[in-house]
Amino acid sequence: MPRFPYVDSTVTTADIFLRLAAAVAAGAIIGFDRGTRGRIAGLRTTILICVAAAGAMIEANLILSVTGRHDSSFSVMDTLRFPLGVLSGIGFIGAGAILKRDDMVMGVTTAATLWMVTIIGLIVGAGYFLLGGATTAVTFVVLALVVKLEPLMHRQHHAELTVEVGEDGPTASQMRATIIEAGYKVTSLAFTRSDKLRVRCRVTWSSRDTANDVPPVVNRLQQQQGVLRIDWQPIDAGQHAD
């Protein structure tokens, strides 16, 4: 099986410009996709992070230069501390990109993209252009193409449904049967009655649509006689935006 060629730790001026250019190209490819989608981490952000990671890795190569030294002059040094330090730093930026608003989690894909761009920068900064190019290609395919497949996936959704009915309206059992017939699973149900019946239940279902779309079961319940009010509240715990 072929192996990656050994990269000499001695870095020339040409090597530095080549590696930085590769980092700019990789960051631009990924950042272009994010920028056209209007995400927080756009073209400039991804380029800067990728170049910063590449610069840190180039610096590590420069520090570890072996030119003109004897075997007895080396001390033991853990070279993995350089990329680990960079990844720890980018973790703060990635955490800041993730926001939670009510049941909506935003920025997860953006944080993962920043992490990936940093990895690519470290790879090309070390001089492994083949691995860096392959990683960039895979990242771009995931961001640009796989996103088009997500709407075709069936997802598990959760929502809270509250229905108020008058004296001539359907009973709680009848409304439960209507919900189940529509393809939903009722996980909990509670009701109170004073001058009107108020039924509150949690439902789950699998669909390609998002939980924010008004489902047909709401229209079906509204058409029933005696229904005064319907409240549909999505509570998807896994709902997120990239």
WOBELVEN-V946806 format. One record per pair of residues at least 12 apart in sequence whose ideal C-beta (glycine too) atoms are under 7 Angstrom apart, sorted by the first residue. I is the first residue (numbers start at 0). J is the second residue. Records with the same first field share a line. If there is no record, write none. Layout:
BEGIN
I = J ; J
END
This chain:
BEGIN
3 = 127 ; 129 ; 130
6 = 125 ; 126 ; 127
8 = 60 ; 63 ; 64 ; 65
9 = 64 ; 65 ; 66
10 = 57 ; 60 ; 61
14 = 126
15 = 57
18 = 53 ; 57 ; 123 ; 124 ; 126
19 = 50 ; 53
21 = 123 ; 128 ; 131
22 = 49 ; 50 ; 53 ; 120 ; 123 ; 124
23 = 46 ; 50
25 = 49 ; 119 ; 123 ; 131 ; 135
26 = 45 ; 46 ; 48 ; 49 ; 50 ; 116
27 = 42 ; 46
28 = 135 ; 139
29 = 45 ; 112 ; 116 ; 135 ; 138 ; 139 ; 142
30 = 42 ; 44 ; 45 ; 46
32 = 139 ; 142 ; 143
33 = 45 ; 112
38 = 109
39 = 96 ; 106 ; 109
40 = 96 ; 109 ; 112 ; 113
45 = 116
48 = 89 ; 113 ; 116 ; 117 ; 120
49 = 116 ; 119 ; 120
50 = 120
51 = 120
52 = 85 ; 117 ; 120 ; 121 ; 124
53 = 120 ; 123 ; 124
54 = 124
55 = 81 ; 85 ; 124
56 = 81 ; 82 ; 121 ; 124 ; 125
57 = 124
59 = 78 ; 81
60 = 125
63 = 78
82 = 121
85 = 117 ; 121
86 = 117
89 = 113 ; 114 ; 117
92 = 113
93 = 110 ; 113 ; 114
96 = 109 ; 110 ; 113
97 = 110
102 = 234 ; 235 ; 236 ; 238
103 = 238 ; 239 ; 240
104 = 239
105 = 239 ; 240
107 = 239 ; 241
108 = 241
109 = 241
112 = 142
115 = 138
118 = 134
119 = 131 ; 134 ; 135
122 = 134
150 = 207
151 = 207
152 = 207
153 = 205 ; 206 ; 207
154 = 205 ; 206
155 = 203 ; 205
156 = 203 ; 204 ; 206 ; 210 ; 235
157 = 201 ; 203 ; 234 ; 235
158 = 202 ; 210 ; 231 ; 232 ; 233 ; 234
159 = 201 ; 232 ; 234
160 = 200 ; 202 ; 231
161 = 197 ; 199 ; 230
162 = 174 ; 198 ; 220 ; 226 ; 229
163 = 195 ; 197 ; 227 ; 228
164 = 195 ; 196 ; 225 ; 226 ; 227
165 = 195 ; 225 ; 227
167 = 224 ; 225
168 = 196 ; 223 ; 224 ; 225 ; 226
169 = 223 ; 225
171 = 190 ; 196 ; 198
174 = 198 ; 220
175 = 188
177 = 219 ; 220
178 = 202 ; 216
181 = 215 ; 216 ; 219
182 = 204
183 = 202 ; 203 ; 204 ; 216
184 = 202 ; 203 ; 204
185 = 200 ; 202
186 = 201 ; 202 ; 203
187 = 200 ; 201
188 = 200
195 = 227
210 = 233 ; 235 ; 238
211 = 233
213 = 231
217 = 229 ; 231
END
